[in-house]
Amino acid sequence: MSMDPTQTLDVKGQNCPMPVVKTKGAFDELGAEETLEVVATDSGSMSDIEGWAESTDGATLLDQVEAIENGEDVYKHYIQKAE
């Protein structure tokens, strides 16, 4: 299980439902076993992206991390696409 993302999607400053909508679009472009990192500032993205991954065939939520970057709460999500 690699936490080294193939692609990073920056959805900082966007609120529900846009982080999930854009995550779906970026996820659809991934190849097999590639990992998408989603970086958001919407705290709701923690539950929204988790729910999306659980209901999406081929999506595995590897991890979610809360961090503070430049004084701002940031939520990082790591999603891997199945083979």
C-alpha positions in Angstrom: 0.0 0.0 0.0 1.8 3.1 -1.2 1.1 6.5 0.3 3.1 8.2 -2.4 0.3 9.8 -4.5 0.3 9.5 -8.3 -1.7 12.7 -8.5 -2.7 15.5 -6.1 -6.0 17.2 -6.3 -6.2 20.6 -4.5 -9.8 21.5 -3.5 -8.9 24.0 -0.8 -11.5 26.7 -0.3 -14.2 24.6 -1.9 -17.2 23.4 0.1 -19.6 20.5 -0.2 -20.3 19.0 -2.7 -17.4 20.2 -4.8 -14.5 18.3 -3.1 -16.4 15.0 -3.7 -17.4 16.0 -7.3 -13.9 16.9 -8.2 -12.5 13.8 -6.4 -14.7 11.6 -8.5 -13.5 13.3 -11.7 -9.9 12.9 -10.8 -10.4 9.3 -9.6 -11.9 8.3 -12.9 -8.7 9.5 -14.6 -6.4 7.3 -12.5 -4.9 4.1 -13.7 -5.0 0.8 -11.9 -3.3 0.8 -8.4 -2.6 4.6 -8.7 -3.2 6.8 -5.6 -5.0 10.1 -5.5 -4.2 12.6 -2.8 -7.0 15.1 -2.2 -6.2 18.3 -0.2 -9.2 20.1 1.2 -10.0 22.8 3.8 -13.7 21.7 4.2 -13.9 19.7 7.5 -16.9 18.0 6.0 -14.7 16.4 3.4 -13.6 13.9 6.0 -17.0 12.2 6.2 -18.0 13.0 2.6 -15.0 11.5 0.9 -15.0 8.5 3.2 -18.7 7.9 2.3 -18.0 8.3 -1.4 -15.1 5.9 -1.3 -17.2 3.3 0.6 -19.9 3.5 -2.1 -17.6 3.5 -5.1 -16.5 0.3 -6.7 -12.7 0.1 -7.0 -12.0 2.9 -4.6 -10.0 2.2 -1.4 -9.6 5.0 1.2 -6.0 4.4 2.4 -5.9 7.2 5.0 -7.1 10.6 6.0 -4.9 13.1 7.8 -5.7 16.4 9.5 -2.9 18.9 9.5 -2.2 22.6 9.9 -0.5 24.2 7.0 0.3 28.0 7.0 -2.1 28.4 10.0 -5.0 26.7 8.1 -6.7 23.4 8.9 -6.1 21.0 5.9 -7.6 17.6 5.4 -5.7 15.1 3.2 -7.3 12.0 1.8 -5.5 9.2 0.1 -7.6 7.0 -2.3 -6.3 4.1 -4.3 -7.9 2.7 -7.4 -8.2 -1.1 -7.7 -6.6 -3.1 -10.4 
